[in-house]
Amino acid sequence: MALKVLVATRLYPPEVGAAAFRLEALVRGLEEGGADVTVLTTRPPSEGGQRGRATDSVKRWPVLRDSGGNVRGYVQYMSFDIPLFFRLLASRADVVVAEPPPTTGLMVAASSFLRRRPYVYYAADIWTDALAATGAPSPVVKLMARIEGIALRRSQKVIAISDGVAEQTGQFGLDPAQVAVVGNGVNTDVFSAEGPTATPGYCYFVYTGTMSEWQGAEIFIEAMALVLERFPDARLHFFGQGSAEAALRARAQELAPERVTFNGVVPPAEAARWLRGASAALVSIVPGQGYDFAKPTKIYAAAACGTPVVYAGVGDGARMVSENGLGAASGYSAADIAEAMMRFLEETDHHRAERSSWAEGNASLRVAGRRAAQVILSAVPAVR
C-alpha cells in the first residue's frame, strides 16, 4: 500500500514564490517515490487557470489576504491555520509535512498528536531570527520562538535547506541527528542560460523576489544613484513584492526618479527573461541581524540564467557567490555596491555558461525535492 502523505502549506502553485516551488518539487519527489500525496493549501487570489482549482490531490480553502494579495500577517496566517487544524483532523495520512510559518507547524503538531501520527517540518528558514531582524517587539519574538521550538522539536524529522539553517535549529534544543540538509535551488528548466532575453534598449540590473526589511534592498537604490552619475542611461528593475515595497518606491522617487521600475510579481519565465538580459542581479541581507546564514534563492535563479550576482552582505551567501564565481560579494554600503555594479557595466562577461552549469549541478530544485522526499519516505517506516 502506498504511503499516504499530507502536505500543509499556505503557498502552492499557481502562486509564485520560493516556498510554492519548493513544495511542488517535494510533491513530485514523493510521487516519484510511490507516495499518495494530498496538498492542503489556500485558494489563490485568481483562479484564471486550471492549476489554481481544487483537485483530488490539491485541496484549497479560502483565506484572508493583505492588500497585496499575500497570506502575510498574523490575522492572515490564522485564517489558514485554524481551518487547517480541523482539515488535518478530518484527513487520513501516514505522515504530514509542515511548511512555515511556525503557527502552521503548531497546528500540524497538535493535530498529529491527536491523530497519533508523525510529521516532518520543512525548514526553509528560521522565522524567529527573521522576526528579530525586523525589529519586532521582544515579547512577540519570544512567543514566536516558543511556537517555533514546539513545531521543530515535536517533529519526527526536520528538513533544512542549508547547513546554516540546520545550525540555527540548534537554538531550539534539537538533536542534530533529527535534522537533514537537502539543499535548495530553482527550476533549472525555467531558469537557464538558454531562452528568450529581455532587450529593452538599455543596460539594467534586476532585483527579484521578496522585498522585506531584513533584506535591506534600499541600499541598491542608493547605489543606483551613484551609478547614474557615470551611466545615466542605466536602469534598475524590481520584480516581486513585500512589506518594504512602499518605502523602496519612495526612496527610488527621491534618489533615482524614472530610473527604478517596480514591475510587480511576474511568472517565473518572465523573471528568467529579464535575468538573462541583466548586467547583474542584486541580492542583499542586512548584516548583523542574525540572518547571515541565509542563501537567498535569488542567487540560484540568477546563476542558473548565467547572470552575475552583486551580493551585498556577509556570511554564507557572500561566500557562496565569491567561492563559486557567481559574481561579486560587496560590503553593505552604497559606494561598495555601486563599484561592483559599474564593473559589470564596464566589463564583458565571459562566464555565463560556467554559472549556469554550476547551478544545474548544485542548485536544482528538482534534485532538492527528491532529497527531501527521501528523508520523508525513509523516516516514516521507523514509526509505523
Secondary structure, 3 states (H helix, E strand, C coil): CCCEEEEECCCCCCCCCHHHHHHHHHHHHHHHCCCEEEEEEECCCCCCCHHHCCCCCEEEECCCCCCCCCCCCHHHHHHHHHHHHHHHHCCCCCEEEECCCHHHHHHHHHHHHHHCCCEEEEECCCHHHHHHHCCCCHHHHHHHHHHHHHHHHCCCEEEECCHHHHHHHHHHCCCHHHEEECCCCECCCCCCCCCCCCCCCCCEEEEECCCCHHHCCHHHHHHHHHHHHHCCCCEEEEECCCCCHHHHHHHHHHHCCCCEEECCCCCHHHHHHHHHHCCEEEEECCCCCCCCCCCCHHHHHHHHCCCCEEEECCCHHHHHHHHCCCEEEECCCHHHHHHHHHHHHHCCCCCHHHHHHHHHHHCEHHHHHHHHHHHHHHHHHHHC
